[in-house]
């Protein structure tokens, strides 16, 4: 069983930055791909970014490419999402996912999800 805890959300103005963290525990060793998703009110959960174990491969949605970066510290079992140039449309609850697969240009999530952290961007 893997537990995921997100943190770092908050309220920023457009153009600002936030750094999200996702700490994983359980299921040693934690050597699988991790990813970020987000869900805005009344919208479906959507993929944001993914990173393979060791950080060798990253994947981003077109909506965040060039503004967000994803990284991980496998020694700390923690994944990060650096979000720059934030826009009001980035407002959502951000979730991390563990154990999925990168298939071509997509990410297939697995069953492990965190509880989410709220990001609100005001104009």
N, CA, C and O atoms as a printed pandas DataFrame, in Angstrom:
     atom_number atom_name residue_name chain_id  residue_number  x_coord  y_coord  z_coord
0              1         N          UNK        A               1    0.848   -1.187    0.000
1              2        CA          UNK        A               1    0.000    0.000    0.000
2              3         C          UNK        A               1    0.888    1.243    0.000
3              4         O          UNK        A               1    1.819    1.355    0.798
4              5         N          UNK        A               2    0.591    2.158   -0.891
5              6        CA          UNK        A               2    1.355    3.403   -1.015
6              7         C          UNK        A               2    0.484    4.566   -0.560
7              8         O          UNK        A               2   -0.678    4.676   -0.954
8              9         N          UNK        A               3    1.047    5.421    0.261
9             10        CA          UNK        A               3    0.348    6.631    0.696
10            11         C          UNK        A               3    1.018    7.838    0.061
11            12         O          UNK        A               3    2.244    7.918   -0.003
12            13         N          UNK        A               4    0.213    8.764   -0.401
13            14        CA          UNK        A               4    0.693    9.974   -1.053
14            15         C          UNK        A               4    0.109   11.193   -0.348
15            16         O          UNK        A               4   -1.092   11.252   -0.083
16            17         N          UNK        A               5    0.962   12.158   -0.048
17            18        CA          UNK        A               5    0.512   13.378    0.623
18            19         C          UNK        A               5    1.027   14.578   -0.151
19            20         O          UNK        A               5    2.234   14.793   -0.258
20            21         N          UNK        A               6    0.090   15.363   -0.693
21            22        CA          UNK        A               6    0.452   16.582   -1.415
22            23         C          UNK        A               6    0.494   17.763   -0.452
23            24         O          UNK        A               6   -0.186   17.780    0.574
24            25         N          UNK        A               7    1.310   18.744   -0.811
25            26        CA          UNK        A               7    1.373   19.993   -0.049
26            27         C          UNK        A               7    1.868   21.099   -0.962
27            28         O          UNK        A               7    2.346   20.844   -2.067
28            29         N          UNK        A               8    1.746   22.329   -0.486
29            30        CA          UNK        A               8    2.278   23.461   -1.221
30            31         C          UNK        A               8    1.263   24.288   -1.970
31            32         O          UNK        A               8    1.610   25.308   -2.567
32            33         N          UNK        A               9    0.008   23.864   -1.949
33            34        CA          UNK        A               9   -1.004   24.653   -2.619
34            35         C          UNK        A               9   -1.234   25.981   -1.925
35            36         O          UNK        A               9   -0.745   26.213   -0.820
36            37         N          UNK        A              10   -1.984   26.849   -2.589
37            38        CA          UNK        A              10   -2.279   28.147   -1.993
38            39         C          UNK        A              10   -2.970   29.042   -2.974
39            40         O          UNK        A              10   -3.468   28.603   -4.011
40            41         N          UNK        A              11   -2.992   30.334   -2.622
41            42        CA          UNK        A              11   -3.678   31.335   -3.419
42            43         C          UNK        A              11   -2.645   32.343   -3.897
43            44         O          UNK        A              11   -1.968   32.983   -3.092
44            45         N          UNK        A              12   -2.530   32.478   -5.214
45            46        CA          UNK        A              12   -1.582   33.422   -5.796
46            47         C          UNK        A              12   -2.264   34.240   -6.871
47            48         O          UNK        A              12   -3.334   33.879   -7.360
48            49         N          UNK        A              13   -1.644   35.329   -7.229
49            50        CA          UNK        A              13   -2.151   36.145   -8.328
50            51         C          UNK        A              13   -1.572   35.647   -9.647
51            52         O          UNK        A              13   -0.525   35.001   -9.682
52            53         N          UNK        A              14   -2.263   35.957  -10.707
53            54        CA          UNK        A              14   -1.803   35.561  -12.037
54            55         C          UNK        A              14   -0.375   36.044  -12.262
55            56         O          UNK        A              14   -0.015   37.168  -11.913
56            57         N          UNK        A              15    0.424   35.165  -12.852
57            58        CA          UNK        A              15    1.824   35.464  -13.069
58            59         C          UNK        A              15    2.735   34.981  -11.959
59            60         O          UNK        A              15    3.958   34.981  -12.101
60            61         N          UNK        A              16    2.138   34.570  -10.856
61            62        CA          UNK        A              16    2.907   34.106   -9.722
62            63         C          UNK        A              16    3.347   32.661   -9.865
63            64         O          UNK        A              16    3.123   32.019  -10.891
64            65         N          UNK        A              17    3.991   32.157   -8.789
65            66        CA          UNK        A              17    4.547   30.810   -8.800
66            67         C          UNK        A              17    4.171   30.070   -7.531
67            68         O          UNK        A              17    3.953   30.670   -6.479
68            69         N          UNK        A              18    4.102   28.757   -7.654
69            70        CA          UNK        A              18    3.920   27.878   -6.514
70            71         C          UNK        A              18    4.722   26.612   -6.764
71            72         O          UNK        A              18    4.982   26.244   -7.910
72            73         N          UNK        A              19    5.108   25.954   -5.690
73            74        CA          UNK        A              19    5.796   24.671   -5.788
74            75         C          UNK        A              19    5.026   23.642   -4.976
75            76         O          UNK        A              19    4.878   23.775   -3.761
76            77         N          UNK        A              20    4.545   22.630   -5.650
77            78        CA          UNK        A              20    3.822   21.557   -4.993
78            79         C          UNK        A              20    4.770   20.402   -4.693
79            80         O          UNK        A              20    5.732   20.163   -5.422
80            81         N          UNK        A              21    4.483   19.700   -3.620
81            82        CA          UNK        A              21    5.245   18.512   -3.259
82            83         C          UNK        A              21    4.298   17.341   -3.083
83            84         O          UNK        A              21    3.142   17.513   -2.696
84            85         N          UNK        A              22    4.798   16.153   -3.369
85            86        CA          UNK        A              22    4.046   14.924   -3.133
86            87         C          UNK        A              22    4.998   13.936   -2.470
87            88         O          UNK        A              22    5.947   13.457   -3.091
88            89         N          UNK        A              23    4.735   13.641   -1.211
89            90        CA          UNK        A              23    5.567   12.711   -0.461
90            91         C          UNK        A              23    4.926   11.331   -0.479
91            92         O          UNK        A              23    3.752   11.176   -0.141
92            93         N          UNK        A              24    5.707   10.332   -0.876
93            94        CA          UNK        A              24    5.211    8.960   -0.969
94            95         C          UNK        A              24    5.809    8.107    0.138
95            96         O          UNK        A              24    6.957    8.304    0.536
96            97         N          UNK        A              25    5.028    7.164    0.629
97            98        CA          UNK        A              25    5.512    6.233    1.640
98            99         C          UNK        A              25    4.847    4.872    1.437
99           100         O          UNK        A              25    3.789    4.762    0.817
100          101         N          UNK        A              26    5.510    3.822    1.986
101          102        CA          UNK        A              26    4.975    2.480    1.830
102          103         C          UNK        A              26    5.419    1.865    0.513
103          104         O          UNK        A              26    5.975    2.556   -0.341
104          105         N          UNK        A              27    5.180    0.580    0.344
105          106        CA          UNK        A              27    5.461   -0.074   -0.920
106          107         C          UNK        A              27    6.890    0.020   -1.367
107          108         O          UNK        A              27    7.154    0.272   -2.543
108          109         N          UNK        A              28    7.840   -0.181   -0.441
109          110        CA          UNK        A              28    9.242   -0.089   -0.825
110          111         C          UNK        A              28    9.610   -1.149   -1.836
111          112         O          UNK        A              28    8.996   -2.216   -1.820
112          113         N          UNK        A              29   10.604   -0.921   -2.746
113          114        CA          UNK        A              29   11.099    0.420   -3.042
114          115         C          UNK        A              29   10.146    1.171   -3.972
115          116         O          UNK        A              29    9.433    0.565   -4.772
116          117         N          UNK        A              30   10.148    2.492   -3.854
117          118        CA          UNK        A              30    9.216    3.307   -4.630
118          119         C          UNK        A              30    9.855    3.688   -5.950
119          120         O          UNK        A              30   10.265    4.831   -6.152
120          121         N          UNK        A              31    9.934    2.729   -6.833
121          122        CA          UNK        A              31   10.666    2.944   -8.085
122          123         C          UNK        A              31    9.737    2.949   -9.298
123          124         O          UNK        A              31    9.954    2.222  -10.267
124          125         N          UNK        A              32    8.717    3.767   -9.227
125          126        CA          UNK        A              32    7.776    3.823  -10.335
126          127         C          UNK        A              32    7.521    5.261  -10.768
127          128         O          UNK        A              32    7.860    6.211  -10.063
128          129         N          UNK        A              33    6.933    5.393  -11.914
129          130        CA          UNK        A              33    6.587    6.696  -12.449
130          131         C          UNK        A              33    5.570    7.376  -11.550
131          132         O          UNK        A              33    4.681    6.731  -10.994
132          133         N          UNK        A              34    5.712    8.678  -11.418
133          134        CA          UNK        A              34    4.758    9.474  -10.668
134          135         C          UNK        A              34    4.233   10.591  -11.559
135          136         O          UNK        A              34    4.866   10.953  -12.551
136          137         N          UNK        A              35    3.090   11.126  -11.207
137          138        CA          UNK        A              35    2.474   12.133  -12.063
138          139         C          UNK        A              35    1.605   13.079  -11.257
139          140         O          UNK        A              35    1.221   12.790  -10.124
140          141         N          UNK        A              36    1.306   14.210  -11.865
141          142        CA          UNK        A              36    0.375   15.194  -11.328
142          143         C          UNK        A              36   -0.856   15.265  -12.229
143          144         O          UNK        A              36   -0.756   15.235  -13.455
144          145         N          UNK        A              37   -1.990   15.359  -11.602
145          146        CA          UNK        A              37   -3.262   15.617  -12.268
146          147         C          UNK        A              37   -3.917   16.809  -11.577
147          148         O          UNK        A              37   -3.505   17.212  -10.490
148          149         N          UNK        A              38   -4.925   17.361  -12.208
149          150        CA          UNK        A              38   -5.691   18.431  -11.565
150          151         C          UNK        A              38   -7.151   18.325  -11.960
151          152         O          UNK        A              38   -7.506   17.779  -13.005
152          153         N          UNK        A              39   -7.977   18.864  -11.089
153          154        CA          UNK        A              39   -9.411   18.857  -11.342
154          155         C          UNK        A              39  -10.009   20.182  -10.911
155          156         O          UNK        A              39  -10.004   20.539   -9.733
156          157         N          UNK        A              40  -10.525   20.900  -11.897
157          158        CA          UNK        A              40  -11.210   22.156  -11.635
158          159         C          UNK        A              40  -12.682   21.872  -11.343
159          160         O          UNK        A              40  -13.191   20.810  -11.700
160          161         N          UNK        A              41  -13.368   22.818  -10.694
161          162        CA          UNK        A              41  -14.786   22.599  -10.383
162          163         C          UNK        A              41  -15.602   22.265  -11.623
163          164         O          UNK        A              41  -15.508   22.938  -12.650
164          165         N          UNK        A              42  -16.393   21.228  -11.508
165          166        CA          UNK        A              42  -17.305   20.790  -12.572
166          167         C          UNK        A              42  -16.583   20.331  -13.832
167          168         O          UNK        A              42  -17.170   20.299  -14.913
168          169         N          UNK        A              43  -15.325   19.979  -13.694
169          170        CA          UNK        A              43  -14.568   19.452  -14.831
170          171         C          UNK        A              43  -13.966   18.110  -14.463
171          172         O          UNK        A              43  -13.828   17.776  -13.286
172          173         N          UNK        A              44  -13.609   17.345  -15.484
173          174        CA          UNK        A              44  -12.983   16.061  -15.251
174          175         C          UNK        A              44  -11.522   16.247  -14.829
175          176         O          UNK        A              44  -10.887   17.254  -15.143
176          177         N          UNK        A              45  -11.016   15.256  -14.117
177          178        CA          UNK        A              45   -9.612   15.290  -13.734
178          179         C          UNK        A              45   -8.759   15.164  -14.992
179          180         O          UNK        A              45   -9.030   14.330  -15.855
180          181         N          UNK        A              46   -7.719   16.006  -15.089
181          182        CA          UNK        A              46   -6.886   16.002  -16.283
182          183         C          UNK        A              46   -5.415   15.843  -15.919
183          184         O          UNK        A              46   -4.964   16.262  -14.853
184          185         N          UNK        A              47   -4.695   15.233  -16.829
185          186        CA          UNK        A              47   -3.266   15.019  -16.671
186          187         C          UNK        A              47   -2.515   16.343  -16.770
187          188         O          UNK        A              47   -2.855   17.204  -17.581
188          189         N          UNK        A              48   -1.473   16.496  -15.920
189          190        CA          UNK        A              48   -0.646   17.701  -15.950
190          191         C          UNK        A              48    0.784   17.358  -16.359
191          192         O          UNK        A              48    1.305   17.914  -17.326
192          193         N          UNK        A              49    1.425   16.439  -15.619
193          194        CA          UNK        A              49    2.821   16.105  -15.890
194          195         C          UNK        A              49    3.161   14.777  -15.239
195          196         O          UNK        A              49    2.524   14.356  -14.273
196          197         N          UNK        A              50    4.187   14.118  -15.792
197          198        CA          UNK        A              50    4.647   12.840  -15.249
198          199         C          UNK        A              50    6.163   12.777  -15.304
199          200         O          UNK        A              50    6.800   13.459  -16.107
200          201         N          UNK        A              51    6.729   11.950  -14.438
201          202        CA          UNK        A              51    8.179   11.778  -14.398
202          203         C          UNK        A              51    8.485   10.339  -14.013
203          204         O          UNK        A              51    7.919    9.797  -13.063
204          205         N          UNK        A              52    9.396    9.730  -14.772
205          206        CA          UNK        A              52    9.768    8.358  -14.485
206          207         C          UNK        A              52   10.734    8.288  -13.310
207          208         O          UNK        A              52   11.320    9.296  -12.916
208          209         N          UNK        A              53   10.893    7.104  -12.761
209          210        CA          UNK        A              53   11.824    6.913  -11.656
210          211         C          UNK        A              53   13.220    7.266  -12.126
211          212         O          UNK        A              53   13.644    6.828  -13.196
212          213         N          UNK        A              54   13.933    8.044  -11.348
213          214        CA          UNK        A              54   15.245    8.517  -11.748
214          215         C          UNK        A              54   15.195    9.808  -12.556
215          216         O          UNK        A              54   16.229   10.426  -12.809
216          217         N          UNK        A              55   13.992   10.214  -12.962
217          218        CA          UNK        A              55   13.832   11.479  -13.681
218          219         C          UNK        A              55   14.262   11.455  -15.133
219          220         O          UNK        A              55   14.423   12.507  -15.752
220          221         N          UNK        A              56   14.452   10.254  -15.688
221          222        CA          UNK        A              56   14.966   10.184  -17.047
222          223         C          UNK        A              56   13.999   10.635  -18.119
223          224         O          UNK        A              56   14.416   11.035  -19.205
224          225         N          UNK        A              57   12.728   10.574  -17.829
225          226        CA          UNK        A              57   11.729   10.966  -18.826
226          227         C          UNK        A              57   10.645   11.784  -18.147
227          228         O          UNK        A              57   10.156   11.432  -17.073
228          229         N          UNK        A              58   10.278   12.888  -18.799
229          230        CA          UNK        A              58    9.175   13.709  -18.306
230          231         C          UNK        A              58    8.159   13.918  -19.421
231          232         O          UNK        A              58    8.475   13.811  -20.606
232          233         N          UNK        A              59    6.956   14.213  -19.017
233          234        CA          UNK        A              59    5.852   14.393  -19.952
234          235         C          UNK        A              59    4.966   15.503  -19.417
235          236         O          UNK        A              59    4.692   15.558  -18.218
236          237         N          UNK        A              60    4.516   16.385  -20.295
237          238        CA          UNK        A              60    3.681   17.507  -19.873
238          239         C          UNK        A              60    2.466   17.634  -20.782
239          240         O          UNK        A              60    2.520   17.298  -21.965
240          241         N          UNK        A              61    1.388   18.117  -20.219
241          242        CA          UNK        A              61    0.247   18.466  -21.045
242          243         C          UNK        A              61    0.574   19.752  -21.801
243          244         O          UNK        A              61    1.404   20.546  -21.358
244          245         N          UNK        A              62   -0.065   19.947  -22.910
245          246        CA          UNK        A              62    0.196   21.139  -23.719
246          247         C          UNK        A              62   -0.146   22.416  -22.949
247          248         O          UNK        A              62    0.472   23.457  -23.174
248          249         N          UNK        A              63   -1.111   22.346  -22.056
249          250        CA          UNK        A              63   -1.567   23.541  -21.354
250          251         C          UNK        A              63   -0.553   24.068  -20.341
251          252         O          UNK        A              63   -0.631   25.230  -19.944
252          253         N          UNK        A              64    0.396   23.233  -19.918
253          254        CA          UNK        A              64    1.367   23.674  -18.922
254          255         C          UNK        A              64    2.799   23.650  -19.443
255          256         O          UNK        A              64    3.714   24.111  -18.760
256          257         N          UNK        A              65    2.999   23.124  -20.631
257          258        CA          UNK        A              65    4.346   22.994  -21.185
258          259         C          UNK        A              65    5.005   24.362  -21.269
259          260         O          UNK        A              65    4.407   25.321  -21.757
260          261         N          UNK        A              66    6.247   24.445  -20.787
261          262        CA          UNK        A              66    6.976   25.695  -20.806
262          263         C          UNK        A              66    6.760   26.545  -19.568
263          264         O          UNK        A              66    7.511   27.493  -19.335
264          265         N          UNK        A              67    5.748   26.226  -18.765
265          266        CA          UNK        A              67    5.475   27.000  -17.536
266          267         C          UNK        A              67    5.719   26.159  -16.281
267          268         O          UNK        A              67    6.156   26.680  -15.254
268          269         N          UNK        A              68    5.442   24.888  -16.368
269          270        CA          UNK        A              68    5.602   23.984  -15.227
270          271         C          UNK        A              68    6.807   23.072  -15.454
271          272         O          UNK        A              68    7.106   22.690  -16.586
272          273         N          UNK        A              69    7.484   22.732  -14.376
273          274        CA          UNK        A              69    8.526   21.717  -14.418
274          275         C          UNK        A              69    8.244   20.675  -13.349
275          276         O          UNK        A              69    7.684   20.987  -12.298
276          277         N          UNK        A              70    8.628   19.451  -13.618
277          278        CA          UNK        A              70    8.407   18.351  -12.692
278          279         C          UNK        A              70    9.755   17.748  -12.338
279          280         O          UNK        A              70   10.637   17.630  -13.189
280          281         N          UNK        A              71    9.907   17.372  -11.092
281          282        CA          UNK        A              71   11.155   16.767  -10.648
282          283         C          UNK        A              71   10.847   15.808   -9.499
283          284         O          UNK        A              71    9.732   15.777   -8.978
284          285         N          UNK        A              72   11.845   15.039   -9.121
285          286        CA          UNK        A              72   11.658   14.139   -7.993
286          287         C          UNK        A              72   12.988   13.907   -7.300
287          288         O          UNK        A              72   14.052   13.948   -7.918
288          289         N          UNK        A              73   12.899   13.666   -6.020
289          290        CA          UNK        A              73   14.053   13.310   -5.211
290          291         C          UNK        A              73   13.773   11.904   -4.693
291          292         O          UNK        A              73   13.051   11.721   -3.713
292          293         N          UNK        A              74   14.353   10.917   -5.364
293          294        CA          UNK        A              74   14.035    9.538   -5.006
294          295         C          UNK        A              74   14.604    9.149   -3.649
295          296         O          UNK        A              74   14.116    8.210   -3.020
296          297         N          UNK        A              75   15.614    9.849   -3.199
297          298        CA          UNK        A              75   16.145    9.574   -1.860
298          299         C          UNK        A              75   15.131    9.965   -0.786
299          300         O          UNK        A              75   15.117    9.396    0.305
300          301         N          UNK        A              76   14.281   10.947   -1.113
301          302        CA          UNK        A              76   13.265   11.418   -0.176
302          303         C          UNK        A              76   11.874   10.917   -0.544
303          304         O          UNK        A              76   10.897   11.240    0.132
304          305         N          UNK        A              77   11.782   10.127   -1.616
305          306        CA          UNK        A              77   10.475    9.645   -2.094
306          307         C          UNK        A              77    9.495   10.800   -2.284
307          308         O          UNK        A              77    8.328   10.708   -1.902
308          309         N          UNK        A              78    9.978   11.872   -2.870
309          310        CA          UNK        A              78    9.161   13.070   -3.030
310          311         C          UNK        A              78    9.221   13.572   -4.465
311          312         O          UNK        A              78   10.282   13.585   -5.089
312          313         N          UNK        A              79    8.085   13.978   -4.971
313          314        CA          UNK        A              79    7.967   14.546   -6.307
314          315         C          UNK        A              79    7.540   16.004   -6.161
315          316         O          UNK        A              79    6.835   16.368   -5.220
316          317         N          UNK        A              80    7.980   16.826   -7.104
317          318        CA          UNK        A              80    7.683   18.255   -7.054
318          319         C          UNK        A              80    7.066   18.723   -8.366
319          320         O          UNK        A              80    7.286   18.136   -9.426
320          321         N          UNK        A              81    6.294   19.789   -8.265
321          322        CA          UNK        A              81    5.774   20.461   -9.446
322          323         C          UNK        A              81    5.999   21.953   -9.247
323          324         O          UNK        A              81    5.339   22.586   -8.422
324          325         N          UNK        A              82    6.923   22.502   -9.999
325          326        CA          UNK        A              82    7.183   23.939   -9.964
326          327         C          UNK        A              82    6.288   24.595  -10.999
327          328         O          UNK        A              82    6.383   24.309  -12.192
328          329         N          UNK        A              83    5.428   25.467  -10.536
329          330        CA          UNK        A              83    4.451   26.110  -11.414
330          331         C          UNK        A              83    4.754   27.592  -11.501
331          332         O          UNK        A              83    4.652   28.315  -10.510
332          333         N          UNK        A              84    5.127   28.042  -12.688
333          334        CA          UNK        A              84    5.437   29.450  -12.930
334          335         C          UNK        A              84    4.419   30.049  -13.894
335          336         O          UNK        A              84    3.687   29.327  -14.572
336          337         N          UNK        A              85    4.384   31.361  -13.944
337          338        CA          UNK        A              85    3.475   32.080  -14.841
338          339         C          UNK        A              85    2.050   31.541  -14.704
339          340         O          UNK        A              85    1.389   31.245  -15.700
340          341         N          UNK        A              86    1.603   31.423  -13.497
341          342        CA          UNK        A              86    0.284   30.841  -13.258
342          343         C          UNK        A              86   -0.833   31.708  -13.824
343          344         O          UNK        A              86   -0.756   32.937  -13.848
344          345         N          UNK        A              87   -1.873   31.015  -14.280
345          346        CA          UNK        A              87   -3.023   31.668  -14.882
346          347         C          UNK        A              87   -4.287   31.296  -14.109
347          348         O          UNK        A              87   -4.311   30.271  -13.428
348          349         N          UNK        A              88   -5.322   32.101  -14.203
349          350        CA          UNK        A              88   -6.569   31.731  -13.509
350          351         C          UNK        A              88   -7.075   30.347  -13.907
351          352         O          UNK        A              88   -7.665   29.646  -13.084
352          353         N          UNK        A              89   -6.853   29.951  -15.144
353          354        CA          UNK        A              89   -7.319   28.630  -15.597
354          355         C          UNK        A              89   -6.517   27.477  -15.006
355          356         O          UNK        A              89   -6.867   26.314  -15.207
356          357         N          UNK        A              90   -5.449   27.784  -14.282
357          358        CA          UNK        A              90   -4.713   26.738  -13.560
358          359         C          UNK        A              90   -5.366   26.418  -12.216
359          360         O          UNK        A              90   -4.957   25.480  -11.530
360          361         N          UNK        A              91   -6.367   27.189  -11.848
361          362        CA          UNK        A              91   -7.063   26.950  -10.581
362          363         C          UNK        A              91   -7.700   25.570  -10.574
363          364         O          UNK        A              91   -8.487   25.232  -11.458
364          365         N          UNK        A              92   -7.353   24.776   -9.567
365          366        CA          UNK        A              92   -7.844   23.401   -9.483
366          367         C          UNK        A              92   -7.314   22.761   -8.207
367          368         O          UNK        A              92   -6.460   23.319   -7.518
368          369         N          UNK        A              93   -7.840   21.584   -7.912
369          370        CA          UNK        A              93   -7.219   20.731   -6.909
370          371         C          UNK        A              93   -6.206   19.863   -7.644
371          372         O          UNK        A              93   -6.530   19.214   -8.639
372          373         N          UNK        A              94   -4.985   19.861   -7.142
373          374        CA          UNK        A              94   -3.909   19.115   -7.771
374          375         C          UNK        A              94   -3.666   17.820   -6.992
375          376         O          UNK        A              94   -3.536   17.821   -5.768
376          377         N          UNK        A              95   -3.610   16.715   -7.743
377          378        CA          UNK        A              95   -3.443   15.390   -7.159
378          379         C          UNK        A              95   -2.171   14.741   -7.695
379          380         O          UNK        A              95   -1.802   14.948   -8.851
380          381         N          UNK        A              96   -1.511   13.965   -6.862
381          382        CA          UNK        A              96   -0.409   13.166   -7.376
382          383         C          UNK        A              96   -0.854   11.711   -7.500
383          384         O          UNK        A              96   -1.731   11.228   -6.783
384          385         N          UNK        A              97   -0.212   11.053   -8.432
385          386        CA          UNK        A              97   -0.513    9.654   -8.736
386          387         C          UNK        A              97    0.796    8.878   -8.799
387          388         O          UNK        A              97    1.815    9.385   -9.266
388          389         N          UNK        A              98    0.746    7.653   -8.324
389          390        CA          UNK        A              98    1.955    6.831   -8.289
390          391         C          UNK        A              98    1.718    5.488   -8.969
391          392         O          UNK        A              98    0.680    4.847   -8.802
392          393         N          UNK        A              99    2.727    5.089   -9.746
393          394        CA          UNK        A              99    2.726    3.734  -10.260
394          395         C          UNK        A              99    2.163    3.545  -11.647
395          396         O          UNK        A              99    2.049    2.413  -12.119
396          397         N          UNK        A             100    1.801    4.649  -12.323
397          398        CA          UNK        A             100    1.251    4.520  -13.658
398          399         C          UNK        A             100    2.329    4.320  -14.717
399          400         O          UNK        A             100    3.491    4.067  -14.399
400          401         N          UNK        A             101    1.931    4.437  -15.966
401          402        CA          UNK        A             101    2.832    4.160  -17.079
402          403         C          UNK        A             101    2.768    5.266  -18.120
403          404         O          UNK        A             101    1.695    5.766  -18.460
404          405         N          UNK        A             102    3.943    5.638  -18.618
405          406        CA          UNK        A             102    4.010    6.533  -19.762
406          407         C          UNK        A             102    3.913    5.667  -21.013
407          408         O          UNK        A             102    4.728    4.768  -21.224
408          409         N          UNK        A             103    2.909    5.946  -21.837
409          410        CA          UNK        A             103    2.693    5.198  -23.075
410          411         C          UNK        A             103    2.656    6.221  -24.199
411          412         O          UNK        A             103    1.670    6.933  -24.389
412          413         N          UNK        A             104    3.757    6.274  -24.938
413          414        CA          UNK        A             104    3.856    7.279  -25.989
414          415         C          UNK        A             104    3.846    8.672  -25.386
415          416         O          UNK        A             104    4.722    9.028  -24.598
416          417         N          UNK        A             105    2.848    9.454  -25.765
417          418        CA          UNK        A             105    2.741   10.813  -25.253
418          419         C          UNK        A             105    1.650   10.950  -24.195
419          420         O          UNK        A             105    1.184   12.052  -23.909
420          421         N          UNK        A             106    1.252    9.823  -23.622
421          422        CA          UNK        A             106    0.208    9.853  -22.599
422          423         C          UNK        A             106    0.689    9.136  -21.345
423          424         O          UNK        A             106    1.687    8.415  -21.356
424          425         N          UNK        A             107   -0.056    9.357  -20.260
425          426        CA          UNK        A             107    0.225    8.694  -18.992
426          427         C          UNK        A             107   -1.026    7.981  -18.546
427          428         O          UNK        A             107   -2.108    8.565  -18.497
428          429         N          UNK        A             108   -0.868    6.699  -18.216
429          430        CA          UNK        A             108   -1.976    5.914  -17.706
430          431         C          UNK        A             108   -1.843    5.800  -16.199
431          432         O          UNK        A             108   -0.912    5.154  -15.718
432          433         N          UNK        A             109   -2.745    6.408  -15.438
433          434        CA          UNK        A             109   -2.597    6.410  -13.980
434          435         C          UNK        A             109   -2.846    5.038  -13.366
435          436         O          UNK        A             109   -3.487    4.168  -13.955
436          437         N          UNK        A             110   -2.314    4.886  -12.166
437          438        CA          UNK        A             110   -2.549    3.674  -11.396
438          439         C          UNK        A             110   -3.448    4.021  -10.226
439          440         O          UNK        A             110   -3.961    5.138  -10.151
440          441         N          UNK        A             111   -3.645    3.090   -9.319
441          442        CA          UNK        A             111   -4.686    3.223   -8.308
442          443         C          UNK        A             111   -4.332    4.152   -7.148
443          444         O          UNK        A             111   -5.207    4.543   -6.375
444          445         N          UNK        A             112   -3.047    4.507   -7.025
445          446        CA          UNK        A             112   -2.641    5.279   -5.856
446          447         C          UNK        A             112   -2.746    6.784   -6.120
447          448         O          UNK        A             112   -2.091    7.321   -7.013
448          449         N          UNK        A             113   -3.584    7.448   -5.321
449          450        CA          UNK        A             113   -3.807    8.884   -5.435
450          451         C          UNK        A             113   -3.631    9.549   -4.080
451          452         O          UNK        A             113   -3.900    8.946   -3.040
452          453         N          UNK        A             114   -3.177   10.799   -4.100
453          454        CA          UNK        A             114   -3.157   11.590   -2.882
454          455         C          UNK        A             114   -4.508   12.239   -2.658
455          456         O          UNK        A             114   -5.439   12.050   -3.441
456          457         N          UNK        A             115   -4.608   13.013   -1.575
457          458        CA          UNK        A             115   -5.886   13.641   -1.229
458          459         C          UNK        A             115   -6.083   14.974   -1.929
459          460         O          UNK        A             115   -7.188   15.516   -1.923
460          461         N          UNK        A             116   -5.033   15.511   -2.531
461          462        CA          UNK        A             116   -5.138   16.743   -3.296
462          463         C          UNK        A             116   -4.757   17.978   -2.508
463          464         O          UNK        A             116   -4.859   18.008   -1.282
464          465         N          UNK        A             117   -4.316   18.994   -3.227
465          466        CA          UNK        A             117   -4.013   20.294   -2.633
466          467         C          UNK        A             117   -4.576   21.373   -3.554
467          468         O          UNK        A             117   -4.423   21.308   -4.773
468          469         N          UNK        A             118   -5.226   22.361   -2.955
469          470        CA          UNK        A             118   -5.929   23.383   -3.731
470          471         C          UNK        A             118   -4.961   24.466   -4.202
471          472         O          UNK        A             118   -4.153   24.984   -3.432
472          473         N          UNK        A             119   -5.066   24.788   -5.474
473          474        CA          UNK        A             119   -4.339   25.911   -6.058
474          475         C          UNK        A             119   -5.368   26.883   -6.621
475          476         O          UNK        A             119   -6.211   26.504   -7.435
476          477         N          UNK        A             120   -5.296   28.119   -6.191
477          478        CA          UNK        A             120   -6.212   29.141   -6.666
478          479         C          UNK        A             120   -5.405   30.304   -7.211
479          480         O          UNK        A             120   -4.548   30.857   -6.521
480          481         N          UNK        A             121   -5.685   30.671   -8.455
481          482        CA          UNK        A             121   -4.980   31.767   -9.117
482          483         C          UNK        A             121   -5.998   32.849   -9.443
483          484         O          UNK        A             121   -6.962   32.609  -10.169
484          485         N          UNK        A             122   -5.780   34.018   -8.910
485          486        CA          UNK        A             122   -6.710   35.122   -9.144
486          487         C          UNK        A             122   -6.146   36.063  -10.199
487          488         O          UNK        A             122   -4.933   36.215  -10.347
488          489         N          UNK        A             123   -7.062   36.687  -10.925
489          490        CA          UNK        A             123   -6.630   37.577  -12.013
490          491         C          UNK        A             123   -6.410   38.983  -11.508
491          492         O          UNK        A             123   -6.044   39.867  -12.283
